[in-house]
Amino acid sequence: MTQSAFITGCQGLVLSANERQFLRDSDPWGFILFGRNIDSPDQVRALVSAMRDCVGREDAPVLIDQEGGRVQRLRPPHWASYPAAAYYGQLEEQSAGEGRKVARIGARLMACDLLALGITVDCLPVLDVPVENTTKAIGDRAYGTTPDGVAALGRAVADSMLSGGVLPVIKHIPGHGRAVVDSHFELPRVSSSLVDLLAHDFAAFKPLADFPLGMTAHVVFEAIDPDNPATLSSTVISTIIRDEIGFHGLLMSDDISMGALQTDMADRTSSAIRAGCDMVLHCNGLMDEMQSVAANVPKLDGVALERANKALNAKPEPDGIDLDELRKEFSALLSLVDWEA
């Protein structure tokens, strides 16, 4: 059966009979886990295995948002806490190279946590470059306030994640840093000039355009397409993401169920594909929405299939590390400064 161009979640800690049948019938390319799906290591491993069994693919990607700080689905007591991205940025400002060093260690440890559960894709790094008075939806998820600083730390994290055998996803391309409202609930509109966007927002993504997976931003850039958010804009995707930034990997939408998008699920799904997204991401686990997404995405084919396969092939075997020693080193480095889990 040919895979369908979407990634989906589920409602709880185990798959229901209806979810199993849906996954068998629709054959999504991959899956995503949230806090509602997480209890214990054994439970997560069983859920991941059940998802893959439904589609008959042991290499079916399983995604999670494990950034650190506010956004980490795996938490104590079973998993360690990790700092938010801004913490690494502050360290880098204090001592050049130190933030990148600690960020690399943190990412390598997170990759270990994920791979032990069968999770193979982490939706990080966040490459959004915030400005003053923007929404806290990004906030301390950003690595800094300059494109160069964000890109340098993002590269350190993404490279380290890959070395641990987990694929990173650069997000939210081409930039969510100027949004003044939270796209989980409202549609952000950015009125900045193209000159400013090129120099600030988009510039952080260009140095990481070689990575194989990217996620769009539900943000309207009025200077480029005043009518559609980037996720649904063929102009933004073709002229900015593909041409200007130079990203030619697999492009997935941000969560298609978010409040920033106002049309029905069928329309927003088909619009994202028409605009140039290779893959639609749906996260809330609601069956009626999942069915609508599945009914309105194509089978993976052509360039999108090539990009999907290239992404999977880019995931190396993890390099060898002394995990206990690395955790000790990370704890010692964190103890030198204040940070909040």
N, C-alpha and C positions, 0 to 999 in steps of 0.2 A: 504494500500500500504506500502511496506517495505521501510524504509528510505535508502537513498544512502550515501555512506561513503565520503561525501565531504561537505565543507562549502563554500558558494559563496556570492558574492556581487551583486550590481546593478549599473547602470550608473549614475542615478541622484537622484532628490529629491522625485520622485514618481516612481512607477513601470510602465513601458510601457506595452502595451497589449502583446507584444512578451515575455517580462520578466515574466509576470504573467503565461502565458501558459507554459513557460519553467520550472518554479518552480513547477507548478502543475504536469507536466509530469515527472520531474526528482526527485522530493521529496528529496532535500538535508537535511542532518541532521540539519544544522544550517546556519546562515547568518552572514556577517560581514559588518560593516559600516565604511566609510571613510569621510574625509572632504567634498567630492563632494556630499555626501548624507545628509549633515547637514545644516539646515537653522534656524529653530526655534523649541522650544519644541513641539508645537502642530504638526508641520510637521514631526518631528522625530517619535513621538508617532504614527502618522497615517501610516508612512512607515513601522514601526515595526509591527503594527497590520496587514497591508496588506500582508507582507511577511508570517506571521504566518497563515493568512487566506488561502493563496495559498496551504499550505501543510496540513492544517487542524489540526495543533497541537499548542495549546496555550502555551505549554512549550518548543517549538522549541528554541534552544539557539540563542541568538543574541549577537555577539561579537563586540568589539571595541578595538582600541589601545588608551587607556587613561592613559598614564604614568605620564604626567607632563613635563614641559620644552618644548623641541622641538616637542615631540610626544604627542599631545593631540588634538583629533579631535573635542571635545567640547570646545569652546572658548568664551570669552566675545563677545558681551554684554550679552548673555543669560546665560553663565556659567562662573564660576570662573576660574582663572588661578592657576596652581599648580607648585611648583618648580620641577626641574629635580632631578633625583635620587641622583646625586652627591652632591646636597645641603644637603641632609639628612646625607650623609656620612661625609661631612665636620663638620656638627654639632656633629656627634657622636665622631669624633676625638677630638673636642674641649672639650666635656663633655660627658663621657660615660653614655649612656642611653637617652641623650637628643635627639639625632637623631632618635632613635627608637620611642620615645614618639611622636615627631612631625610627623614622617612618618605614624604612626598608625592613628593619627588624620586626616592627609591628605587623606589617603586611605579610611577611614570611610566616609569622606565627598564626595569623588569621587563615592563611592558606592551608596550614597544617590542620587547624580546627575544621575547616570546611571539607577538605579532602577525606578526612577520617569518617565523614558522614555520607560521602558520595556526592557532595555538592561541588560542581565543577566550574561555576561562573559566579563572580562577585561583581555586583553593580557598583563599582568604584574604579577610578577616582572621579570625584566631583571636580570639574575644571572650570566651574563658574567663578567669575571675578566680580565680587560685590562692590557696589558703590554706596555712598551714604544714603540713609533713609530708605533702603530697600527691605523687602520682606525678610522676616526671620526664618522663613522656610529654608533658606540656604544658611545664613548666619554662620555659626562655627563649623559648618560642614565644608566651608571654603578653606583652602590651604593658605590664603593670603589675599592681598589687595592689589597685586600687580600681575600682569600676564606672565612675566618671566618667572616670578616666584611660584605662582600656581603651577605652571608647566613643569618646573624643575622638581617640585615635590610630587606632582602627579606622575611624572616619569619614574621617579624612584619607587613609588608605591606600585605602579603597574608592572614595572620590570620585576620587582620582588615577588608580586603575586604570581606572575608567570613562572618564575623560577621554582615556585612551590607547586606547580602543576595546575593552577587555577587561572581561568581566563578573566581578565578585567574588562569592564565596559566603561568607556569614556562617556561622561554625561555632564550637563544636559546640553548637547550640541545644537545650535551654535552659541548658547550662553543664556543662563537664567539670572545672572548677577544683578541686572538692573530692574528686575520685577519688583513692583511695590505691593503686589497682592500675592497670596499663596495660590498657586495653580491647582492645588488639591481642591480648592473651593471656587476660585474665580479665574477669569482669563486675564493674565497680565498683558499690558500694552506698553511698549517701549517706544518713545518718540525721539530718541537720540539720532543724530545724523549718522549716515553710513561711514563717514570718516572716523567718527568716534568709536563706532562699533568695530570697525576693522582694526583699529589701533589697540583697543582695550578688550572687548568681550571675545571676539573671534580669535584674537592672537594667541590666547592660551591653548587653543585646541590644535593649532597648526603643528607644533612640535610633537604631538602625539597622534597625528593623523595616520601613522603607519599601523596602529593597533587594529585588530580585526573586528572589534565590536564597538558600536556606539549607540547612544540613546538620545532621542530628540528632546527638545524643550517645547512645552505648551505655552509659547510666548509669541505675541504678535510684534513684529519689528516693522513699524509703520513706514520707515524709509525704504523698505524692500517690498513688503506685501502688506498693505494696511487692512486687508480683509481676512486673512487667515493666519492662525498660529503656525509656527515653523513645522510642526508635525503634519499639518494638512496643507502645506504650501509647496507646490512644485517649484516655485521661484526660489524660495529659501533653500530647499533641498538641492536643487540643481546648481544654482549660481553661487551659493555661499558654502553649504556643507561639502558638496562634491568638488566644485571648481576652486573657490577661494581657499577654503581650509584644506582641501585635498584629501578628504576622507573617502576612501573607496572600499571600506569594509562593510560588513553587514550592519545596516541601520535599522534599529528597532524603535518603535514609538515609545514614548513614556507611557505610563499606564493609561490606556484608552478610556477607562472608567472615571477618570478624574473630573472634577467639577468645572475645570477650565473649558471643557468641550461641551457644547450645549445641545447638539443635535442628538437624534436617537442613536443607539449603539450600532445599528446596521450602517447608517450614513457615515458616522465618524470612522468606522472600520474601513469601509470601502474608500472613503476619502483619503485616509492615510496611505493606503496602498497606491491609489492613483497618483498621489503627490510624490511618491518615490520611496516610501518606507518599504524595506524588504520584509519586515516582520512586525506584527502587531502584538503588543504586550497588554494582557488583561489580568488584573491582580485581585479583585475583590472576592472571587470564588462564587459569585452568584450564578446559578445554573442558567437562568433565562438569558442573562447577558453573555455568558460563555457560549451558549448555543447560537446566539446572534452573531457573535464574532466569528465562530467557526463557519457559519453559513455564508459569510461575506469576505472571507479571505481566499486567495487562490491556493492551489497546490504549489509547493516550492518548485520553481522551474527556472531555467535560464540563468541570468546573472545572479539573481537572488540565491539560487541553489548553489552556484559556484562560491558565492561569498560565505554561505552557511558552512559549506564543506571546508573552505579555506580556514574559517575560524576554528572549527573542530580540530583540524590538522595542525593548527598553531599551538595547541596545548602540549607542552613537553612533559616528559616524566619529571617528577620533582627531583631537585638536586639533593644530595645528602647533607644532613645537618645533625648536630647534637642538640636535640630538642630541649633537653633539660638545661643545658648550658646556655642556650639562646634565651630561654625564658628567664633564667637568672640574670643574664646581662640586661634584658629589657626591664625587668623589675628594678634593678639597680639604677638604671638611667632614669626611670620614671620617678624614683624616690628623691631625685635631686631637686625637683621642682613640684609646685602644686598643680594638680589637675583634677577635674571632676569626671567621674564615670558617666 
